[in-house]
């Protein structure tokens, strides 16, 4: 019987390896999200975006997270009810809200960043390439993929 590990080892396609990495990462981080936070796995990237880009508008966050504005608005209503964010009317555009994390939101994001750091260390511990060089290589591949798609579509 063929094992999943054998399929990955023998795969000639980059995407198979990336999908495997993504799926196993999602399993890991979702377990921590579900057991230790008040957010949903689908809200994870919005929370981390807010941590690094505090004070952005809902529209900017929606664009950055590749989501529609109504989905982000619903998520932020949930975040607000759980005490994770504060929404303030943007002084330059009264129809927009600037979003900041509360102390609870910061603690949640920092917990998840700690888990991401643990994941990275575990994944990179036996590689023949430094984590920094791996990130540069992955960044280069990702940007090339974006460029290819923009040219094609």
C-alpha positions as CSV (number, residue, x, y, z in Angstrom):
1,X,0.0,0.0,0.0
2,X,1.3,3.4,-0.9
3,X,1.8,5.8,2.0
4,X,1.3,9.6,1.8
5,X,4.9,10.1,2.7
6,X,6.0,8.1,-0.4
7,X,3.8,10.2,-2.7
8,X,5.4,13.4,-1.3
9,X,8.9,12.0,-1.5
10,X,8.4,11.0,-5.1
11,X,6.4,13.9,-6.4
12,X,8.1,15.8,-9.2
13,X,5.8,18.9,-8.7
14,X,6.6,21.8,-6.5
15,X,2.9,22.4,-5.8
16,X,2.4,19.0,-4.2
17,X,5.1,19.8,-1.6
18,X,3.6,23.3,-1.0
19,X,0.1,21.8,-0.5
20,X,1.5,19.3,1.9
21,X,3.3,21.9,3.9
22,X,0.2,24.2,3.9
23,X,-2.2,21.4,5.0
24,X,0.1,20.2,7.8
25,X,0.6,23.8,9.0
26,X,-3.1,24.4,8.9
27,X,-3.7,21.3,11.0
28,X,-1.1,22.5,13.6
29,X,-2.2,26.1,13.8
30,X,-5.9,25.4,13.7
31,X,-5.5,23.1,16.7
32,X,-4.0,25.9,18.7
33,X,-6.6,28.4,17.4
34,X,-9.5,26.2,18.4
35,X,-8.1,25.2,21.8
36,X,-6.6,28.4,23.0
37,X,-8.2,31.4,21.3
38,X,-11.6,33.1,20.7
39,X,-11.2,33.3,17.0
40,X,-12.0,31.0,14.1
41,X,-9.4,29.5,11.8
42,X,-10.8,31.6,9.0
43,X,-10.1,34.8,11.0
44,X,-6.4,33.9,11.7
45,X,-4.8,36.0,8.9
46,X,-7.0,39.0,9.7
47,X,-5.9,39.0,13.3
48,X,-2.2,38.7,12.4
49,X,-2.5,41.4,9.8
50,X,-3.9,43.7,12.4
51,X,-1.1,42.9,14.7
52,X,1.5,44.0,12.2
53,X,-0.5,46.8,10.5
54,X,-2.6,48.3,13.3
55,X,-4.8,51.2,12.4
56,X,-5.6,50.2,8.9
57,X,-9.2,50.4,7.5
58,X,-11.5,47.5,7.0
59,X,-11.2,47.9,3.2
60,X,-7.4,47.8,3.3
61,X,-7.5,44.7,5.5
62,X,-10.0,43.0,3.2
63,X,-7.7,43.7,0.2
64,X,-4.6,42.5,2.0
65,X,-6.3,39.3,3.2
66,X,-8.0,38.6,-0.2
67,X,-11.4,38.8,1.3
68,X,-14.6,40.7,0.6
69,X,-15.4,43.7,2.8
70,X,-18.6,42.2,4.1
71,X,-16.8,39.1,5.3
72,X,-14.2,41.2,7.1
73,X,-17.0,43.4,8.6
74,X,-18.7,40.3,10.0
75,X,-15.4,39.0,11.4
76,X,-14.7,42.3,13.0
77,X,-18.1,42.5,14.5
78,X,-17.3,39.1,16.1
79,X,-13.8,40.4,17.2
80,X,-15.4,43.4,18.7
81,X,-17.9,41.4,20.7
82,X,-15.1,39.2,22.0
83,X,-13.0,42.2,23.1
84,X,-10.3,41.7,20.5
85,X,-10.5,44.9,18.6
86,X,-11.6,48.5,18.7
87,X,-13.2,50.2,15.7
88,X,-12.9,53.9,15.4
89,X,-14.3,56.1,12.7
90,X,-11.6,57.3,10.3
91,X,-11.2,61.1,10.7
92,X,-10.3,61.4,7.0
93,X,-13.3,59.3,5.8
94,X,-16.2,59.2,8.1
95,X,-17.7,56.1,6.3
96,X,-14.5,54.0,7.1
97,X,-13.3,52.5,10.4
98,X,-9.7,52.2,11.6
99,X,-9.1,49.0,13.5
100,X,-6.8,48.4,16.5
101,X,-6.2,45.4,18.7
102,X,-7.1,45.5,22.3
103,X,-4.8,44.0,24.9
104,X,-6.7,40.7,24.6
105,X,-6.3,40.9,20.8
106,X,-2.5,41.6,21.2
107,X,-2.1,38.6,23.6
108,X,-4.0,36.3,21.2
109,X,-1.9,37.4,18.2
110,X,1.4,37.0,20.3
111,X,0.3,33.5,21.3
112,X,-0.2,32.6,17.7
113,X,3.0,34.2,16.6
114,X,4.8,32.1,19.3
115,X,3.2,29.0,17.8
116,X,4.3,30.0,14.3
117,X,7.8,30.4,15.6
118,X,7.7,26.9,17.1
119,X,6.4,25.6,13.7
120,X,9.2,27.3,11.8
121,X,11.9,26.0,14.1
122,X,10.6,22.4,13.9
123,X,10.3,22.5,10.1
124,X,13.7,24.1,9.6
125,X,15.7,22.2,12.3
126,X,17.3,19.6,10.0
127,X,17.6,21.5,6.8
128,X,20.9,22.1,4.9
129,X,19.7,25.7,4.3
130,X,19.3,28.5,6.9
131,X,15.8,29.7,7.7
132,X,16.7,33.1,6.3
133,X,17.9,31.6,3.0
134,X,14.8,29.4,2.8
135,X,12.6,32.5,3.3
136,X,14.4,34.3,0.5
137,X,14.0,31.4,-1.8
138,X,10.3,30.9,-1.0
139,X,9.7,34.7,-1.4
140,X,11.4,34.6,-4.8
141,X,9.3,31.6,-5.9
142,X,6.1,33.2,-4.6
143,X,6.8,36.5,-6.3
144,X,7.6,34.7,-9.6
145,X,4.3,32.9,-9.3
146,X,2.4,36.2,-8.8
147,X,4.2,37.7,-11.7
148,X,3.4,34.8,-14.0
149,X,-0.3,34.8,-13.1
150,X,-0.5,38.6,-13.6
151,X,1.1,38.2,-17.1
152,X,-1.2,35.3,-18.0
153,X,-4.5,36.5,-16.7
